[in-house]
Each structure stands twice: as structure tokens, then as C-alpha cells.
Amino acid sequence: MLGQEEKSRKSYPRQLKKRIAEEVVSGLKGVAEVSRDYGISTGTVKKWIQKYRAMILQNKTTEVLPLEPMEKTIDNQKADLEKRVKALEEENMLLRKKLLESNLKTEALKTLIDLAEDTYGLGLRKNSGARQSDK
């Protein structure tokens, strides 16, 4: 047609399409991020994901991953938990000491107030039922 420009279709290599789809399917990047990074429309990226998703997931499940021996993992977890428990026990003891000191200090202050009230005949404690002045 005269006067109208034809849209040129870009062709991308199959490996690139698969790699882009894999980035999204594996959760490394989102569709919008991949689209922006590669300069490809989100609609095109979504089509590639739809086309290659099953193949990508199939390959992921059949890959042989090097796994640590289960005993080693459990031992590491056990050691980490033991360290955490020890740290929490130490923190607990410190907090108990601080609470005891605080309780002793409160008791000492109460005793001091009692002595001051008896010795000087003053009412130092706040009377909760007292009315405030109209100053």
C-alpha cells in the first residue's frame, strides 16, 4: 500500500527466546524487567514464556544438582540452633539479673519513702483520689 509504512518484523534467535523465557520462569526477573532490558515488548516476552515454559520446567526437574550429604546439612542446622539457644539463654540470664536489680531498687525506694514519711510526717506518695487545684 502506498503512503503507509509496513511494520518490520524482528526475528530473534531461538536460544535468546529460551534464555529470556528462562529468566522469567526461574524467577530471576519479571516480564517488565526483561522486556526493558532486551528492548522487546512484554507481549512478545509473554508469548515466548508460554511457548517455552513446559520445556524449561522439564529441564529443571531432570537436572542433576550436586546435593550436600543430608547428615552434613542436619549437623550444620543443629550447630546453628545450638548457638542460637546458647545466645538466647545468655540473654535470658542477663535480663533476669536486670529485672532482679530493678525490683531491688524499687523495693529500696519504697522503703526510703516509708522512712521519710514516718520520720518527717510527710505524705510523699501520690494520692490517686486527690483533686487537682484550680490554678
MDAnalysis code that builds the backbone (N, CA, C; Angstrom):
import MDAnalysis as mda
import numpy as np

u = mda.Universe.empty(405, n_residues=135, atom_resindex=np.repeat(np.arange(135), 3), trajectory=True)
u.add_TopologyAttr("name", ["N", "CA", "C"] * 135)
u.add_TopologyAttr("resid", np.arange(1, 136))
u.add_TopologyAttr("resname", ["MET", "LEU", "GLY", "GLN", "GLU", "GLU", "LYS", "SER", "ARG", "LYS", "SER", "TYR", "PRO", "ARG", "GLN", "LEU", "LYS", "LYS", "ARG", "ILE", "ALA", "GLU", "GLU", "VAL", "VAL", "SER", "GLY", "LEU", "LYS", "GLY", "VAL", "ALA", "GLU", "VAL", "SER", "ARG", "ASP", "TYR", "GLY", "ILE", "SER", "THR", "GLY", "THR", "VAL", "LYS", "LYS", "TRP", "ILE", "GLN", "LYS", "TYR", "ARG", "ALA", "MET", "ILE", "LEU", "GLN", "ASN", "LYS", "THR", "THR", "GLU", "VAL", "LEU", "PRO", "LEU", "GLU", "PRO", "MET", "GLU", "LYS", "THR", "ILE", "ASP", "ASN", "GLN", "LYS", "ALA", "ASP", "LEU", "GLU", "LYS", "ARG", "VAL", "LYS", "ALA", "LEU", "GLU", "GLU", "GLU", "ASN", "MET", "LEU", "LEU", "ARG", "LYS", "LYS", "LEU", "LEU", "GLU", "SER", "ASN", "LEU", "LYS", "THR", "GLU", "ALA", "LEU", "LYS", "THR", "LEU", "ILE", "ASP", "LEU", "ALA", "GLU", "ASP", "THR", "TYR", "GLY", "LEU", "GLY", "LEU", "ARG", "LYS", "ASN", "SER", "GLY", "ALA", "ARG", "GLN", "SER", "ASP", "LYS"])
u.atoms.positions = np.array([
    [0.836, -1.174, 0.000],
    [0.000, 0.000, 0.000],
    [0.878, 1.234, 0.000],
    [0.443, 2.196, -0.730],
    [1.201, 3.429, -0.821],
    [0.859, 4.336, 0.356],
    [1.847, 5.041, 0.874],
    [1.633, 6.007, 1.928],
    [1.660, 5.420, 3.332],
    [1.623, 4.135, 3.432],
    [1.676, 3.513, 4.755],
    [2.961, 2.720, 4.874],
    [3.578, 2.868, 6.043],
    [4.813, 2.112, 6.288],
    [4.449, 0.738, 6.836],
    [5.133, -0.248, 6.338],
    [4.911, -1.584, 6.856],
    [5.742, -1.778, 8.112],
    [5.166, -2.470, 9.099],
    [5.915, -2.777, 10.302],
    [6.904, -3.874, 9.974],
    [8.148, -3.643, 10.385],
    [9.138, -4.688, 10.132],
    [9.128, -5.660, 11.301],
    [9.138, -6.919, 10.963],
    [9.140, -7.940, 11.991],
    [10.583, -8.275, 12.329],
    [10.860, -8.249, 13.609],
    [12.201, -8.622, 14.040],
    [12.226, -10.110, 14.299],
    [13.325, -10.696, 13.970],
    [13.499, -12.122, 14.203],
    [14.575, -12.294, 15.267],
    [14.275, -13.128, 16.244],
    [15.225, -13.372, 17.326],
    [15.643, -14.837, 17.315],
    [16.892, -15.108, 17.640],
    [17.346, -16.497, 17.691],
    [16.590, -17.276, 18.768],
    [16.393, -18.545, 18.494],
    [15.664, -19.425, 19.410],
    [16.326, -19.456, 20.788],
    [17.655, -19.494, 20.840],
    [18.376, -19.550, 22.111],
    [18.105, -18.302, 22.956],
    [18.031, -17.151, 22.308],
    [17.735, -15.916, 23.022],
    [16.326, -15.973, 23.610],
    [15.374, -16.443, 22.815],
    [13.998, -16.557, 23.277],
    [13.924, -17.463, 24.509],
    [14.600, -18.601, 24.415],
    [14.592, -19.542, 25.538],
    [15.238, -18.938, 26.782],
    [16.371, -18.239, 26.588],
    [17.083, -17.651, 27.717],
    [16.219, -16.590, 28.407],
    [15.560, -15.767, 27.618],
    [14.694, -14.728, 28.182],
    [13.532, -15.364, 28.935],
    [12.911, -16.370, 28.320],
    [11.804, -17.069, 28.976],
    [12.275, -17.723, 30.268],
    [13.481, -18.290, 30.243],
    [14.017, -18.963, 31.434],
    [14.270, -17.981, 32.571],
    [14.718, -16.767, 32.236],
    [14.945, -15.752, 33.273],
    [13.652, -15.444, 34.024],
    [12.554, -15.402, 33.297],
    [11.272, -15.090, 33.923],
    [10.725, -16.308, 34.664],
    [10.754, -17.467, 34.017],
    [10.204, -18.682, 34.627],
    [10.960, -19.049, 35.900],
    [12.276, -18.851, 35.898],
    [13.064, -19.204, 37.080],
    [12.936, -18.167, 38.189],
    [12.307, -17.034, 37.889],
    [12.096, -16.016, 38.910],
    [13.232, -15.027, 39.052],
    [14.218, -15.093, 38.174],
    [15.331, -14.146, 38.258],
    [14.881, -12.721, 37.965],
    [13.980, -12.586, 36.997],
    [13.488, -11.269, 36.611],
    [12.002, -11.364, 36.300],
    [11.351, -10.211, 36.279],
    [9.955, -10.145, 35.897],
    [9.825, -9.869, 34.410],
    [8.627, -10.008, 33.899],
    [8.380, -9.796, 32.474],
    [8.742, -8.366, 32.076],
    [8.316, -7.400, 32.869],
    [8.582, -5.995, 32.536],
    [10.078, -5.709, 32.543],
    [10.781, -6.289, 33.498],
    [12.226, -6.058, 33.597],
    [12.960, -6.642, 32.391],
    [12.617, -7.860, 32.023],
    [13.234, -8.499, 30.860],
    [12.902, -7.716, 29.597],
    [11.663, -7.302, 29.495],
    [11.233, -6.534, 28.332],
    [12.047, -5.247, 28.195],
    [12.231, -4.571, 29.301],
    [13.003, -3.324, 29.299],
    [14.479, -3.588, 28.998],
    [15.056, -4.631, 29.625],
    [16.476, -4.942, 29.438],
    [16.819, -5.278, 27.990],
    [15.945, -6.040, 27.343],
    [16.243, -6.502, 25.987],
    [15.574, -5.655, 24.903],
    [14.725, -4.709, 25.298],
    [14.050, -3.872, 24.316],
    [13.029, -4.635, 23.498],
    [12.337, -5.563, 24.150],
    [11.334, -6.394, 23.471],
    [10.001, -6.168, 24.175],
    [8.915, -6.135, 23.427],
    [7.608, -5.861, 24.030],
    [7.228, -6.959, 25.024],
    [6.444, -6.562, 26.021],
    [6.023, -7.527, 27.037],
    [5.146, -8.615, 26.433],
    [4.352, -8.256, 25.451],
    [3.507, -9.261, 24.784],
    [4.343, -10.345, 24.129],
    [5.421, -9.944, 23.465],
    [6.303, -10.917, 22.818],
    [6.959, -11.816, 23.860],
    [7.436, -11.200, 24.946],
    [8.084, -11.986, 26.011],
    [7.090, -12.989, 26.588],
    [5.847, -12.560, 26.820],
    [4.823, -13.465, 27.363],
    [4.555, -14.636, 26.424],
    [4.565, -14.386, 25.118],
    [4.367, -15.477, 24.145],
    [5.515, -16.479, 24.244],
    [6.743, -15.974, 24.367],
    [7.897, -16.867, 24.476],
    [7.820, -17.697, 25.757],
    [7.398, -17.070, 26.830],
    [7.268, -17.801, 28.100],
    [6.245, -18.902, 27.947],
    [5.121, -18.581, 27.339],
    [4.073, -19.578, 27.130],
    [4.589, -20.741, 26.273],
    [5.380, -20.402, 25.266],
    [5.882, -21.419, 24.345],
    [6.941, -22.315, 25.008],
    [7.837, -21.723, 25.797],
    [8.986, -22.471, 26.326],
    [8.856, -22.908, 27.791],
    [7.808, -22.500, 28.484],
    [7.671, -22.805, 29.915],
    [7.757, -24.302, 30.209],
    [6.997, -25.104, 29.514],
    [6.977, -26.547, 29.783],
    [8.367, -27.146, 29.590],
    [9.057, -26.755, 28.534],
    [10.389, -27.288, 28.259],
    [11.376, -26.851, 29.347],
    [11.293, -25.603, 29.777],
    [12.199, -25.091, 30.806],
    [11.986, -25.843, 32.121],
    [10.713, -26.000, 32.504],
    [10.413, -26.702, 33.754],
    [10.824, -28.167, 33.674],
    [10.641, -28.772, 32.517],
    [11.073, -30.171, 32.322],
    [12.576, -30.288, 32.526],
    [13.345, -29.376, 31.931],
    [14.801, -29.408, 32.064],
    [15.229, -29.176, 33.506],
    [14.528, -28.300, 34.209],
    [14.878, -28.012, 35.608],
    [14.691, -29.245, 36.484],
    [13.639, -30.023, 36.219],
    [13.376, -31.185, 37.064],
    [14.295, -32.356, 36.745],
    [14.838, -32.386, 35.530],
    [15.716, -33.503, 35.181],
    [17.185, -33.193, 35.421],
    [17.512, -31.929, 35.739],
    [18.909, -31.591, 36.012],
    [19.389, -32.311, 37.264],
    [20.615, -32.740, 37.232],
    [21.202, -33.359, 38.406],
    [21.932, -32.271, 39.180],
    [21.440, -31.990, 40.366],
    [22.036, -30.951, 41.179],
    [22.965, -31.575, 42.204],
    [24.123, -30.991, 42.409],
    [25.002, -31.510, 43.448],
    [24.415, -31.177, 44.817],
    [24.083, -32.199, 45.550],
    [23.488, -32.005, 46.867],
    [24.497, -32.327, 47.950],
    [24.445, -31.560, 49.038],
    [25.278, -31.874, 50.182],
    [24.709, -33.122, 50.840],
    [25.561, -33.899, 51.459],
    [25.016, -35.035, 52.196],
    [24.041, -34.542, 53.258],
    [22.967, -35.269, 53.433],
    [21.913, -34.851, 54.358],
    [22.440, -34.718, 55.782],
    [23.337, -35.603, 56.187],
    [23.871, -35.549, 57.547],
    [24.591, -34.237, 57.792],
    [25.357, -33.784, 56.796],
    [26.115, -32.554, 56.940],
    [25.166, -31.363, 57.104],
    [24.114, -31.346, 56.320],
    [23.147, -30.268, 56.411],
    [22.479, -30.268, 57.777],
    [22.088, -31.434, 58.231],
    [21.438, -31.540, 59.534],
    [22.405, -31.137, 60.641],
    [23.666, -31.561, 60.533],
    [24.660, -31.185, 61.540],
    [24.865, -29.673, 61.566],
    [24.915, -29.057, 60.388],
    [25.063, -27.600, 60.328],
    [23.866, -26.902, 60.964],
    [22.684, -27.388, 60.660],
    [21.479, -26.792, 61.234],
    [21.465, -26.977, 62.749],
    [21.864, -28.157, 63.189],
    [21.881, -28.440, 64.628],
    [22.874, -27.514, 65.333],
    [24.054, -27.327, 64.746],
    [25.064, -26.443, 65.337],
    [24.554, -25.009, 65.393],
    [23.892, -24.566, 64.318],
    [23.341, -23.208, 64.299],
    [22.269, -23.038, 65.370],
    [21.408, -24.044, 65.505],
    [20.356, -23.971, 66.520],
    [20.938, -23.974, 67.932],
    [21.985, -24.782, 68.152],
    [22.614, -24.818, 69.468],
    [23.237, -23.466, 69.814],
    [23.875, -22.834, 68.828],
    [24.445, -21.493, 69.059],
    [23.344, -20.498, 69.405],
    [22.247, -20.576, 68.674],
    [21.129, -19.647, 68.901],
    [20.528, -19.857, 70.291],
    [20.363, -21.117, 70.693],
    [19.819, -21.418, 72.015],
    [20.745, -20.885, 73.097],
    [22.054, -21.094, 72.926],
    [23.025, -20.613, 73.914],
    [22.960, -19.094, 74.038],
    [22.888, -18.405, 72.902],
    [22.801, -16.940, 72.917],
    [21.522, -16.479, 73.609],
    [20.413, -17.160, 73.337],
    [19.145, -16.796, 73.972],
    [19.171, -17.065, 75.473],
    [19.810, -18.159, 75.884],
    [19.935, -18.450, 77.315],
    [20.762, -17.386, 78.016],
    [21.846, -16.945, 77.377],
    [22.674, -15.884, 77.962],
    [21.882, -14.582, 78.070],
    [21.136, -14.256, 77.029],
    [20.316, -13.041, 77.053],
    [19.253, -13.137, 78.143],
    [18.668, -14.317, 78.296],
    [17.655, -14.545, 79.324],
    [18.242, -14.319, 80.716],
    [19.432, -14.845, 80.968],
    [20.074, -14.661, 82.276],
    [20.366, -13.194, 82.541],
    [20.864, -12.485, 81.542],
    [21.153, -11.063, 81.689],
    [19.881, -10.286, 82.018],
    [18.790, -10.586, 81.316],
    [17.526, -9.906, 81.568],
    [16.974, -10.234, 82.954],
    [17.157, -11.465, 83.396],
    [16.720, -11.836, 84.756],
    [17.497, -11.051, 85.806],
    [18.808, -10.889, 85.593],
    [19.628, -10.117, 86.532],
    [19.165, -8.669, 86.579],
    [18.922, -8.092, 85.397],
    [18.461, -6.704, 85.345],
    [17.107, -6.552, 86.026],
    [16.216, -7.518, 85.850],
    [14.909, -7.471, 86.489],
    [15.055, -7.542, 88.002],
    [15.915, -8.418, 88.479],
    [16.149, -8.541, 89.917],
    [16.696, -7.235, 90.481],
    [17.670, -6.641, 89.787],
    [18.229, -5.362, 90.236],
    [17.146, -4.284, 90.260],
    [16.305, -4.264, 89.247],
    [15.235, -3.276, 89.168],
    [14.238, -3.470, 90.312],
    [13.891, -4.715, 90.589],
    [12.965, -4.996, 91.693],
    [13.568, -4.590, 93.032],
    [14.875, -4.866, 93.222],
    [15.541, -4.472, 94.460],
    [15.574, -2.955, 94.606],
    [15.840, -2.269, 93.509],
    [15.880, -0.809, 93.531],
    [14.504, -0.243, 93.872],
    [13.462, -0.809, 93.288],
    [12.094, -0.365, 93.574],
    [11.761, -0.574, 95.040],
    [12.127, -1.734, 95.569],
    [11.862, -2.032, 96.987],
    [12.634, -1.077, 97.897],
    [13.873, -0.780, 97.539],
    [14.673, 0.152, 98.340],
    [14.050, 1.542, 98.330],
    [13.574, 1.994, 97.178],
    [12.945, 3.309, 97.092],
    [11.642, 3.360, 97.889],
    [10.871, 2.295, 97.851],
    [9.647, 2.245, 98.657],
    [9.975, 2.345, 100.147],
    [11.005, 1.609, 100.556],
    [11.433, 1.635, 101.962],
    [11.901, 3.038, 102.343],
    [12.651, 3.675, 101.472],
    [13.132, 5.034, 101.723],
    [11.960, 6.007, 101.874],
    [10.963, 5.884, 101.012],
    [9.783, 6.746, 101.100],
    [9.049, 6.496, 102.415],
    [8.886, 5.217, 102.792],
    [8.234, 4.888, 104.069],
    [8.967, 5.543, 105.241],
    [10.298, 5.420, 105.258],
    [11.091, 6.014, 106.339],
    [10.949, 7.530, 106.363],
    [10.974, 8.155, 105.182],
    [10.843, 9.610, 105.120],
    [9.467, 10.051, 105.601],
    [8.425, 9.326, 105.241],
    [7.083, 9.671, 105.698],
    [6.975, 9.554, 107.214],
    [7.538, 8.450, 107.778],
    [7.477, 8.249, 109.232],
    [8.328, 9.280, 109.969],
    [9.521, 9.541, 109.484],
    [10.447, 10.442, 110.167],
    [9.984, 11.887, 110.097],
    [9.561, 12.357, 108.960],
    [9.232, 13.764, 108.766],
    [7.731, 14.048, 108.762],
    [6.930, 12.997, 108.824],
    [5.487, 13.182, 108.856],
    [4.925, 13.756, 107.567],
    [5.571, 13.453, 106.474],
    [5.131, 13.961, 105.174],
    [4.390, 12.883, 104.378],
    [3.430, 13.292, 103.584],
    [2.752, 12.373, 102.672],
    [3.403, 12.472, 101.298],
    [4.382, 11.636, 101.031],
    [5.138, 11.731, 99.787],
    [4.492, 10.982, 98.619],
    [3.694, 10.006, 98.938],
    [3.074, 9.227, 97.856],
    [1.903, 10.002, 97.262],
    [1.695, 9.808, 95.973],
    [0.619, 10.500, 95.281],
    [-0.709, 9.885, 95.703],
    [-1.650, 10.719, 96.032],
    [-2.978, 10.258, 96.405],
    [-3.813, 10.213, 95.131],
    [-4.187, 9.023, 94.700],
    [-4.870, 8.892, 93.414],
    [-6.253, 9.506, 93.416],
    [-6.865, 9.652, 94.595],
    [-8.202, 10.216, 94.664],
    [-8.199, 11.718, 94.867],
    [-7.061, 12.339, 94.945],
    [-6.987, 13.778, 95.225],
    [-7.414, 14.586, 94.013],
    [-8.047, 15.739, 94.313],
    [-8.471, 16.628, 93.252],
    [-7.340, 17.582, 92.919],
    [-7.263, 17.954, 91.655],
    [-6.234, 18.904, 91.254],
    [-6.678, 20.319, 91.592],
    [-5.702, 21.168, 91.844],
    [-6.015, 22.549, 92.187],
    [-6.511, 23.300, 90.950],
    [-7.221, 24.379, 91.177],
    [-7.803, 25.160, 90.079],
    [-6.890, 26.313, 89.645],
    [-5.639, 26.241, 89.831],
    [-4.704, 27.338, 89.494],
    [-4.748, 27.699, 88.071],
])
